[in-house]
């Protein structure tokens, strides 16, 4: 279905225009402010419902306006009065009134507002977003969830790889065996010191007694030389000698001293041994930490790959408008080439094919920046529209590319070549 006639009266920049539409291309030319955009907006306002209509659609200074749009099978009349809600009437070509006019128009309205030139000029991320909107809310929600999961897994993988780098390379450390019980060695040395001190004390005490005994024996010898005079004294002194002798026998004899050299050597080596033990313990800890990080990084690699594959599969299973079109978070590709790397004419043709592939019932397409099209690109779009049975409505600043409908101050320029099918 295409537009066959469009009448716009007192709407925005237009005073009164009647266009008998060409089935393939309708180029609206003229200077800025001539009313070209209003003509395209009028088509949207006629078909799209009150949400599409501007807050003040009526031309300044006027109290009412009207848009009449005809297709091969319908006549749509949208009337506007100052301060009133716009009215809508839809009739079939045989004059029968359509009972649910906006519902009928909504079935025509979906999809035809796609502007291929605007799409071709979008940034890659904006193009990706546009395609997601075309594919519907369910597709976009699933794709957004997969993108979020991919971003989360990649962020987690980045963190774990940073942790792997922090742990660093782990040099091998030989296991030196168990720790040395330094406290036990010190205790054994203390026991030897106490033992040896006791033995020295025993030897001193024994020597002292022995020395005392020798003195007494010398005294006894002297007394014996004077035996007669000192008999009493000798007897007393003999008792003292015997008592000291008994005392000497009572005291324990000192035992052999113990050699601390082995423990002292062990203690000297304990520090180095325990350092090696600590190094090996740290090595095992870092090795376990590094192994865990690497395993987690590998797991996250697999998770990112799985999520990306799920995302790619979701896109592959989606019904993209044209063959060879691919969608990613960063943009759109066609035949494996980023869309922005295509030539200008290739982008425009591909964008038009995308819009036409949407195949709405009303097969029309808007191009609002037609001034950006060179003659070759314009001709290619016209050819594509003929092949796909589409109707183009192109807005161009200036004289246009050929048989344009030239507007001046809200009316059709009667001198233009298009005056035969557009009247004021």
C-alpha positions in Angstrom: 0.0 0.0 0.0 1.2 3.5 -1.0 0.0 7.1 -0.6 -1.8 8.3 -3.7 -2.7 11.8 -2.6 -1.8 14.1 0.3 -3.6 17.4 1.2 -2.3 19.6 4.0 -4.1 22.8 5.1 -2.9 25.3 7.7 -0.5 22.9 9.4 2.8 24.2 10.9 4.8 25.7 8.0 2.3 24.8 5.3 -0.6 27.0 4.2 -2.3 24.7 1.7 -0.7 21.9 -0.4 -2.2 19.1 -2.5 0.2 16.5 -3.8 -0.8 13.7 -6.2 1.9 11.2 -5.1 4.2 9.5 -7.5 4.3 5.7 -6.8 8.1 5.6 -6.5 9.7 9.0 -5.5 8.3 12.2 -4.1 11.1 14.7 -3.5 10.1 17.8 -1.6 12.6 20.6 -2.4 13.0 24.2 -1.4 14.8 26.4 1.1 14.7 26.0 4.9 11.4 27.0 6.4 9.5 26.3 3.1 7.3 23.6 4.7 9.1 20.4 3.5 9.4 18.9 7.0 5.8 19.7 7.7 4.7 17.7 4.7 6.5 14.6 6.1 5.3 15.3 9.6 1.7 15.5 8.3 2.0 11.9 7.0 3.1 10.8 10.5 0.4 12.8 12.2 -2.3 11.5 9.9 -1.4 7.9 10.6 0.4 7.6 13.9 -2.1 8.7 16.5 -2.1 11.5 19.0 1.2 10.5 20.5 2.9 11.4 17.2 1.3 14.8 16.9 3.2 18.0 17.9 1.7 20.0 20.8 0.8 22.9 18.5 0.3 21.5 15.0 -1.9 24.3 13.6 -0.2 27.1 11.6 0.4 30.3 13.6 -2.5 32.7 13.3 -5.0 30.1 12.2 -7.8 28.4 14.3 -8.0 25.0 12.5 -6.1 22.8 10.1 -6.6 19.5 8.2 -4.6 16.6 6.8 -6.2 14.3 4.2 -4.2 11.2 3.2 -5.3 8.8 0.5 -4.0 5.3 -0.3 -5.2 2.8 -2.9 -7.8 1.6 -0.4 -8.3 4.2 2.4 -9.0 7.9 2.9 -7.7 9.3 6.2 -8.9 12.7 7.5 -7.3 14.2 10.6 -8.7 17.6 11.6 -7.3 20.0 14.2 -9.1 22.9 16.0 -7.4 25.2 18.5 -7.9 24.0 22.1 -9.6 20.8 20.9 -8.5 17.1 20.6 -7.7 16.2 17.0 -10.4 14.2 15.3 -9.9 11.2 13.0 -12.1 9.7 10.3 -11.1 6.8 8.1 -13.1 5.5 5.2 -12.6 2.9 2.6 -12.6 3.8 -1.1 -16.2 2.7 -1.4 -17.2 5.3 1.2 -17.7 2.8 4.1 -16.6 4.2 7.5 -13.9 2.3 9.4 -15.2 1.6 12.9 -11.9 1.4 14.6 -9.9 3.9 12.6 -6.7 4.2 14.8 -6.4 0.5 15.3 -6.6 0.1 11.5 -3.9 2.8 11.0 -1.7 1.3 13.6 -1.4 -1.8 11.5 -0.1 0.5 8.7 2.0 2.7 10.8 4.5 0.2 12.2 7.9 0.2 10.5 7.4 2.8 7.8 9.2 5.7 9.8 12.6 4.1 9.3 14.9 6.7 7.7 17.8 5.0 5.9 19.9 8.1 5.5 19.6 8.9 9.2 20.5 5.3 10.0 23.5 5.4 7.7 24.8 8.5 9.6 24.3 7.1 13.1 27.2 6.1 15.3 27.8 2.3 15.4 26.3 1.9 18.9 23.2 3.9 17.8 22.8 1.6 14.8 23.0 -1.4 17.0 20.3 0.1 19.3 18.1 0.9 16.3 18.3 -2.7 15.1 17.5 -4.0 18.5 14.4 -1.8 18.6 13.4 -3.2 15.2 13.8 -6.8 16.5 11.5 -6.1 19.4 11.5 -5.7 23.2 12.0 -9.5 23.9 15.0 -9.7 21.7 16.5 -6.5 23.3 15.9 -7.7 26.8 17.6 -11.0 26.2 20.5 -9.3 24.4 20.9 -6.8 27.2 20.9 -9.5 29.8 23.6 -11.5 27.8 25.7 -8.3 27.3 25.5 -7.6 31.1 26.6 -11.2 31.8 29.5 -10.9 29.4 30.6 -7.6 30.9 30.3 -9.0 34.4 32.4 -12.1 33.5 35.0 -10.1 31.6 35.3 -7.7 34.6 35.7 -10.7 37.0 38.2 -12.2 34.7 40.2 -8.9 34.6 40.2 -8.8 38.4 41.4 -12.4 38.7 44.1 -11.9 36.0 45.3 -8.8 38.0 45.5 -11.1 41.0 47.5 -13.6 39.0 49.9 -10.8 38.1 50.1 -9.7 41.7 51.0 -13.2 42.9 53.7 -13.3 40.3 56.0 -16.2 39.2 56.6 -18.8 42.0 60.2 -20.1 42.1 60.6 -23.7 43.3 61.8 -24.2 46.9 63.1 -27.6 48.0 61.4 -29.0 51.1 64.1 -29.0 53.8 62.2 -31.1 56.3 60.7 -30.3 59.7 61.3 -27.2 61.8 64.1 -27.4 64.5 62.7 -27.1 68.1 64.9 -24.2 69.1 63.3 -23.9 72.5 63.9 -27.6 73.1 67.6 -27.2 72.2 67.9 -24.2 74.6 66.2 -26.2 77.4 68.7 -29.1 76.8 71.6 -26.7 77.0 70.2 -25.2 80.2 69.9 -28.6 81.7 73.6 -29.3 80.8 74.7 -26.0 82.3 72.8 -26.7 85.6 74.3 -30.3 85.7 77.8 -29.1 85.1 77.4 -26.3 87.7 76.3 -28.9 90.2 79.3 -31.1 89.5 81.7 -28.1 89.8 80.0 -27.3 93.2 80.5 -30.9 94.3 84.1 -30.9 93.3 84.8 -27.5 95.2 83.1 -28.8 98.3 85.0 -32.1 98.2 88.2 -30.2 97.6 87.6 -27.9 100.6 86.9 -30.9 102.9 89.9 -32.7 101.6 92.1 -29.6 102.2 90.7 -29.3 105.7 91.5 -32.9 106.4 95.1 -32.4 105.2 95.5 -29.5 107.6 94.2 -31.4 110.4 96.5 -34.3 109.6 99.5 -32.0 109.6 98.4 -30.7 113.0 98.0 -34.2 114.2 101.6 -35.0 113.2 102.8 -32.0 115.2 100.8 -33.1 118.2 102.2 -36.6 118.1 105.7 -35.3 118.3 104.6 -33.8 121.5 102.5 -36.9 122.4 102.9 -36.8 126.1 102.1 -33.2 126.5 99.3 -33.2 124.1 97.7 -36.7 124.6 94.4 -35.2 125.5 94.6 -32.8 122.7 95.5 -35.6 120.3 92.6 -37.7 121.3 90.3 -34.8 120.7 91.9 -33.9 117.5 91.7 -37.5 116.3 88.0 -37.5 116.8 87.8 -34.3 114.7 89.8 -36.0 112.0 87.6 -39.1 112.0 84.5 -36.9 111.8 85.8 -35.0 108.8 86.8 -38.2 107.2 83.3 -39.6 107.6 82.0 -36.3 106.2 84.2 -36.6 103.1 82.8 -40.1 102.5 79.3 -38.9 102.9 79.6 -36.2 100.2 78.8 -37.5 96.6 81.7 -37.7 94.2 81.4 -35.5 91.1 80.5 -37.3 87.8 81.9 -36.8 84.3 80.9 -33.5 82.6 78.7 -33.6 79.5 79.8 -32.2 76.1 77.4 -29.4 74.8 79.2 -29.1 71.4 76.6 -31.2 69.4 73.6 -29.1 70.7 75.5 -25.8 70.1 76.2 -26.9 66.5 72.5 -27.9 66.1 71.5 -24.5 67.4 73.8 -22.7 65.1 72.2 -24.5 62.1 68.6 -24.1 63.3 68.2 -20.5 62.1 69.1 -21.3 58.5 67.0 -24.5 58.5 64.0 -22.7 59.8 64.4 -20.0 57.2 64.3 -22.7 54.6 61.3 -24.2 56.1 59.5 -20.8 56.2 60.5 -20.2 52.6 59.1 -23.5 51.5 55.9 -22.9 53.5 55.5 -19.5 51.7 56.2 -21.2 48.4 53.5 -23.8 48.9 51.0 -21.0 50.0 51.8 -18.8 46.9 51.7 -21.8 44.6 48.3 -22.8 45.8 47.1 -19.2 45.5 48.6 -18.9 42.0 47.0 -22.2 40.9 43.6 -21.2 42.2 43.8 -17.8 40.4 44.9 -19.5 37.1 42.1 -22.1 37.4 39.6 -19.3 38.1 40.9 -17.3 35.1 40.5 -20.4 32.9 37.0 -20.9 34.2 36.1 -17.3 33.4 37.6 -17.6 29.9 35.2 -20.5 29.3 32.3 -18.5 30.9 33.0 -15.5 28.7 33.2 -17.7 25.6 30.0 -19.4 26.6 28.1 -16.2 27.1 29.5 -14.7 23.9 28.4 -17.8 22.0 24.9 -17.5 23.6 24.8 -13.9 22.6 26.0 -14.7 19.0 23.5 -17.5 18.8 20.7 -15.2 20.0 21.6 -12.7 17.2 21.9 -15.5 14.6 18.5 -16.9 15.5 17.0 -13.4 15.3 15.4 -12.4 12.0 17.7 -9.5 11.0 16.2 -7.5 8.1 18.8 -8.4 5.4 21.2 -11.3 4.8 24.7 -10.8 5.9 23.7 -8.3 8.6 25.3 -8.9 12.1 24.8 -7.2 15.4 27.3 -6.6 18.2 27.3 -4.2 21.3 29.8 -2.0 19.4 27.9 -1.7 16.2 26.6 -3.3 13.0 28.4 -5.4 10.4 27.4 -6.3 6.9 29.2 -9.2 5.2 31.7 -9.2 8.1 32.7 -5.5 7.5 31.9 -2.8 10.1 29.0 -0.7 8.8 31.0 2.5 9.2 33.7 1.2 7.0 31.4 0.8 4.0 31.4 3.5 1.3 28.8 6.2 1.6 26.7 4.8 -1.2 27.0 1.2 0.2 25.8 2.5 3.6 22.8 4.3 2.1 21.8 1.3 -0.1 22.2 -1.1 2.8 20.2 1.2 5.1 17.4 1.4 2.6 17.4 -2.3 2.2 17.1 -2.7 5.9 14.1 -0.3 6.1 12.4 -1.9 3.1 12.9 -5.4 4.5 10.7 -4.4 7.4 7.9 -4.6 4.9 5.1 -2.7 6.6 1.7 -2.7 4.9 2.2 1.0 4.0 5.3 0.7 1.9 6.7 4.2 2.2 10.0 5.5 3.4 11.1 8.9 4.6 14.5 10.5 3.9 14.8 13.8 5.7 18.3 14.8 4.7 18.1 14.2 1.0 20.6 17.1 0.4 23.3 14.7 1.5 22.6 12.4 -1.5 24.6 12.9 -4.6 23.0 12.2 -8.0 24.3 8.6 -8.1 23.1 7.7 -4.6 19.8 9.3 -5.3 19.4 7.3 -8.5 20.4 4.1 -6.7 17.7 4.7 -4.1 15.1 5.3 -6.7 16.1 2.1 -8.5 16.0 0.1 -5.3 12.5 1.6 -4.5 11.3 0.5 -7.9 12.6 -3.0 -7.4 11.1 -3.3 -4.0 7.9 -1.5 -4.9 8.5 1.2 -2.3 7.5 4.8 -2.3 10.2 7.4 -1.2 9.4 10.7 0.4 12.6 12.8 0.3 13.3 16.2 1.8 15.9 18.2 0.0 17.3 21.7 0.5 17.5 23.5 -2.8 16.2 22.6 -6.2 16.3 18.8 -5.8 17.6 16.1 -8.0 15.0 16.2 -10.8 11.2 16.2 -10.9 11.0 17.7 -7.3 8.0 19.3 -5.7 9.4 22.7 -4.9 7.9 24.5 -1.9 8.1 28.2 -1.1 6.6 29.8 2.1 4.3 26.9 2.7 2.9 26.4 -0.8 4.0 24.7 -4.0 5.9 26.9 -6.5 3.7 26.9 -9.5 6.7 27.4 -11.7 8.3 24.1 -10.7 8.3 21.1 -13.0 6.2 19.2 -10.5 3.2 21.6 -10.7 1.4 19.1 -12.8 0.9 16.8 -9.8 1.2 19.3 -6.8 -1.1 22.2 -6.6 -1.5 25.0 -4.0 
